[in-house]
Amino acid sequence: MTVPLLEAEGLCVRREGFRLGPVSLALPPGRVCAILGPNGAGKSSLLLALAGLLAASAGTVRLEGAPLGRLDRRARARAIGVLPQGGPVHWNLSARALVMLGRTPHRPPFGPPAPADAAAVEAALAATDALHLADRPVHALSGGERSRVLLARVLAGAPRVLLADEPLQSLDPAHQLQTVHLLRAAAARGAAVAAVVHDLPLARRLADDALLLKAGEVLAQGPAEAVLVPDTLARGFGVAVSPELVPVAPAAGAARPGE
């Protein structure tokens, strides 16, 4: 049995009146886990807790068998790459400078970038179709362009665990498919990948495994082909879902908007 790179056991989070968990989840190398659920289900909270960026009220998270809390921040940052939802950027850096921040955990403090860092940045920009944006200020980019640059920042760090919160948000269909390919390629290189996804057909294309949350609780979990099925998704999202995983109507007994 493959040892998980990242593993949560009985993980619970309390956050401003919201309770998530308990969630137990193993992320092995070479596989992609899609995290799904309606708005407010706890998907982002789960991802932040897995990365050690949000304190858990109970349970444990282990990175390659070691409790995550015992590792220093640089070691965690080298191992776990996080693509946050919305991707706020507080400084109007060039796209290339922003992506270079993904190499920070691999560089000596205050040290200049090495040739290997520059090569990793160029490769990540090229992979996300953002090389032509490299010298543009981030605040001048469209939402989709910025999303690709932020993904490049994570990829440049070559993390062993990649946690992405809505990585397909703001992207056109071609770049959505490209991002699916990049996440699967990261897994093929041996990374463990977990991604919050709202697009159900793309989730099926992306994922080996799936976790479905509803109101902070695990509704279904397992291989993607067992979780991403119409009956289970209808219970999770309150809509009838066609076999092509396209929402078609409110599920029987579900309240309609405004009710």
C-alpha positions as CSV (number, residue, x, y, z in Angstrom):
1,M,0.0,0.0,0.0
2,T,1.3,3.4,-1.0
3,V,2.2,5.6,2.0
4,P,0.4,9.0,1.9
5,L,2.4,12.1,1.5
6,L,-0.2,14.1,3.4
7,E,-2.7,12.5,5.8
8,A,-5.4,13.9,8.0
9,E,-7.1,11.9,10.8
10,G,-10.2,13.1,12.6
11,L,-9.5,16.6,11.5
12,C,-12.0,19.2,12.9
13,V,-12.0,23.0,12.4
14,R,-14.1,25.6,14.2
15,R,-14.3,28.9,12.5
16,E,-16.6,31.8,13.3
17,G,-19.5,29.6,14.2
18,F,-18.9,27.0,11.5
19,R,-17.7,23.5,12.3
20,L,-16.0,21.2,9.9
21,G,-15.3,17.5,10.4
22,P,-14.3,15.1,11.5
23,V,-12.5,14.5,8.2
24,S,-10.0,11.7,7.6
25,L,-8.2,11.9,4.3
26,A,-5.1,10.4,2.8
27,L,-3.3,12.0,-0.2
28,P,-0.9,9.5,-1.7
29,P,1.7,10.3,-4.4
30,G,0.6,10.1,-8.0
31,R,-3.1,10.7,-7.3
32,V,-5.5,13.7,-7.6
33,C,-8.3,14.2,-5.1
34,A,-11.2,16.5,-6.0
35,I,-12.9,18.2,-3.1
36,L,-16.5,19.1,-3.8
37,G,-19.5,20.5,-2.1
38,P,-22.0,23.4,-2.1
39,N,-21.0,26.9,-1.0
40,G,-20.2,27.0,2.7
41,A,-19.6,23.2,2.9
42,G,-16.1,23.7,4.4
43,K,-13.9,23.0,1.4
44,S,-11.6,26.0,1.8
45,S,-11.3,25.5,5.5
46,L,-10.3,21.9,4.9
47,L,-7.6,22.9,2.4
48,L,-6.2,25.5,4.8
49,A,-6.1,23.1,7.7
50,L,-4.4,20.5,5.5
51,A,-1.7,23.0,4.7
52,G,-1.3,24.0,8.4
53,L,-2.5,27.5,7.7
54,L,-5.7,27.2,9.8
55,A,-5.5,25.7,13.3
56,A,-7.5,22.5,13.8
57,S,-9.7,22.1,16.9
58,A,-9.1,18.4,16.9
59,G,-7.4,15.7,14.9
60,T,-3.9,15.5,13.3
61,V,-2.3,16.2,10.0
62,R,0.9,14.3,9.1
63,L,3.4,15.1,6.3
64,E,5.2,11.9,5.3
65,G,4.3,10.4,8.7
66,A,5.6,13.4,10.7
67,P,3.1,15.7,12.6
68,L,2.8,18.8,10.4
69,G,3.0,21.1,13.5
70,R,6.5,19.9,14.3
71,L,8.0,21.0,11.0
72,D,9.4,24.5,10.6
73,R,7.7,26.9,8.2
74,R,10.4,26.6,5.5
75,A,10.2,22.8,5.5
76,R,6.4,23.0,5.2
77,A,6.6,25.6,2.4
78,R,9.1,23.4,0.4
79,A,6.8,20.4,0.7
80,I,3.3,21.9,0.4
81,G,2.3,24.3,-2.3
82,V,-1.0,26.2,-1.8
83,L,-3.0,27.9,-4.5
84,P,-5.6,30.0,-2.5
85,Q,-9.1,30.9,-3.6
86,G,-9.2,34.2,-5.5
87,G,-5.4,34.6,-5.4
88,P,-5.1,38.0,-3.7
89,V,-1.9,39.9,-4.7
90,H,-1.0,42.7,-2.4
91,W,2.1,44.1,-4.3
92,N,2.0,45.1,-7.9
93,L,5.0,43.0,-8.9
94,S,5.8,41.8,-12.3
95,A,4.4,38.4,-13.1
96,R,7.9,36.9,-13.2
97,A,8.8,38.4,-9.8
98,L,5.6,37.0,-8.3
99,V,6.3,33.5,-9.7
100,M,9.9,33.8,-8.3
101,L,8.3,34.0,-4.8
102,G,7.4,30.3,-5.2
103,R,11.1,29.6,-5.1
104,T,11.6,31.4,-1.7
105,P,11.6,28.2,0.4
106,H,14.4,26.7,-1.7
107,R,16.7,29.8,-1.5
108,P,18.9,31.0,1.3
109,P,17.3,33.9,3.3
110,F,18.0,37.1,1.4
111,G,20.1,35.2,-1.2
112,P,19.7,36.1,-4.9
113,P,18.0,33.6,-7.2
114,A,20.2,30.9,-8.6
115,P,20.1,29.8,-12.2
116,A,18.0,26.8,-11.2
117,D,15.4,29.2,-9.7
118,A,15.3,31.3,-12.8
119,A,14.9,28.1,-14.9
120,A,12.0,26.9,-12.7
121,V,10.2,30.2,-13.0
122,E,10.5,30.3,-16.8
123,A,9.4,26.7,-17.1
124,A,6.3,27.3,-14.9
125,L,5.4,30.5,-16.8
126,A,5.6,28.5,-20.1
127,A,3.6,25.6,-18.7
128,T,0.7,27.9,-17.7
129,D,0.8,29.8,-21.0
130,A,1.9,32.9,-19.1
131,L,5.4,33.5,-20.5
132,H,4.2,36.4,-22.5
133,L,2.9,38.0,-19.3
134,A,6.2,37.8,-17.5
135,D,7.1,41.5,-17.5
136,R,3.6,42.8,-17.0
137,P,2.4,44.1,-13.6
138,V,0.2,41.6,-11.9
139,H,-2.5,44.3,-11.2
140,A,-2.8,44.9,-14.9
141,L,-3.7,41.3,-15.7
142,S,-7.2,39.9,-16.2
143,G,-8.6,37.5,-13.6
144,G,-7.8,34.5,-15.7
145,E,-4.3,35.7,-16.5
146,R,-3.6,36.3,-12.8
147,S,-4.9,32.8,-12.0
148,R,-2.5,31.3,-14.4
149,V,0.4,33.3,-13.0
150,L,-0.5,32.2,-9.4
151,L,-0.6,28.6,-10.5
152,A,2.8,29.1,-12.0
153,R,4.1,30.4,-8.7
154,V,3.0,27.1,-7.0
155,L,4.4,25.0,-9.8
156,A,7.8,26.8,-9.7
157,G,8.2,25.5,-6.1
158,A,7.9,21.9,-7.2
159,P,6.0,20.9,-4.1
160,R,5.5,17.3,-3.1
161,V,1.9,18.2,-2.1
162,L,-0.2,20.6,-4.2
163,L,-3.4,22.0,-2.6
164,A,-5.4,24.1,-5.0
165,D,-8.6,26.0,-4.1
166,E,-10.7,26.5,-7.2
167,P,-7.8,26.5,-9.7
168,L,-10.3,26.5,-12.6
169,Q,-12.0,29.7,-11.5
170,S,-11.9,32.7,-14.0
171,L,-10.3,30.5,-16.7
172,D,-11.6,30.1,-20.2
173,P,-12.4,26.5,-21.4
174,A,-9.0,26.1,-23.1
175,H,-7.1,27.1,-20.0
176,Q,-9.3,25.1,-17.7
177,L,-8.4,22.0,-19.7
178,Q,-4.7,23.1,-19.6
179,T,-4.9,23.4,-15.8
180,V,-6.5,20.0,-15.5
181,H,-3.5,18.6,-17.5
182,L,-1.0,20.5,-15.4
183,L,-2.4,19.1,-12.1
184,R,-2.5,15.6,-13.5
185,A,1.0,16.0,-14.8
186,A,2.1,17.1,-11.3
187,A,0.6,13.9,-9.9
188,A,2.3,11.9,-12.7
189,R,5.6,13.2,-11.4
190,G,4.9,11.9,-7.9
191,A,3.1,14.8,-6.2
192,A,-0.1,14.4,-4.2
193,V,-2.7,16.8,-5.4
194,A,-6.0,17.9,-3.9
195,A,-8.2,20.5,-5.6
196,V,-11.5,22.2,-4.8
197,V,-13.6,22.0,-8.0
198,H,-17.1,23.1,-8.8
199,D,-17.2,22.0,-12.5
200,L,-18.5,18.4,-12.2
201,P,-17.5,17.1,-15.7
202,L,-14.0,18.6,-15.2
203,A,-13.8,17.1,-11.7
204,R,-14.4,13.6,-13.2
205,R,-11.7,14.3,-15.8
206,L,-9.3,15.5,-13.2
207,A,-9.7,13.3,-10.2
208,D,-8.7,9.8,-9.2
209,D,-10.4,10.2,-5.8
210,A,-13.1,12.5,-4.5
211,L,-14.4,13.9,-1.2
212,L,-17.9,15.4,-1.1
213,L,-18.7,17.8,1.8
214,K,-22.0,19.2,2.9
215,A,-22.5,21.5,5.8
216,G,-19.1,20.7,7.2
217,E,-19.6,16.9,7.1
218,V,-18.3,14.2,4.8
219,L,-21.2,13.0,2.7
220,A,-19.2,10.7,0.4
221,Q,-15.5,9.7,-0.1
222,G,-13.6,7.3,-2.2
223,P,-12.6,6.6,-5.8
224,A,-13.9,9.3,-8.1
225,E,-16.0,6.9,-10.2
226,A,-17.9,5.9,-7.0
227,V,-18.5,9.4,-5.7
228,L,-19.1,11.4,-8.8
229,V,-22.3,9.7,-9.7
230,P,-25.7,11.4,-10.2
231,D,-27.5,10.1,-7.0
232,T,-24.6,11.1,-4.7
233,L,-24.1,14.5,-6.3
234,A,-27.9,15.2,-6.1
235,R,-27.8,14.6,-2.3
236,G,-24.8,16.9,-2.0
237,F,-25.8,19.8,-4.2
238,G,-29.6,19.5,-4.0
239,V,-30.0,19.3,-7.8
240,A,-30.7,16.5,-10.1
241,V,-27.6,15.6,-12.1
242,S,-27.6,13.9,-15.5
243,P,-25.2,11.0,-16.3
244,E,-22.9,13.5,-17.9
245,L,-22.7,15.2,-14.5
246,V,-24.6,18.3,-15.7
247,P,-27.0,19.8,-13.1
248,V,-30.5,19.9,-14.7
249,A,-33.1,20.7,-12.0
250,P,-33.6,21.0,-8.3
251,A,-33.6,17.5,-6.7
252,A,-36.8,16.2,-5.4
253,G,-37.6,17.8,-2.0
254,A,-34.9,20.5,-2.4
255,A,-35.8,24.1,-1.8
256,R,-35.7,26.3,-4.8
257,P,-33.9,29.6,-4.7
258,G,-35.9,32.1,-2.7
259,E,-37.8,29.5,-0.8
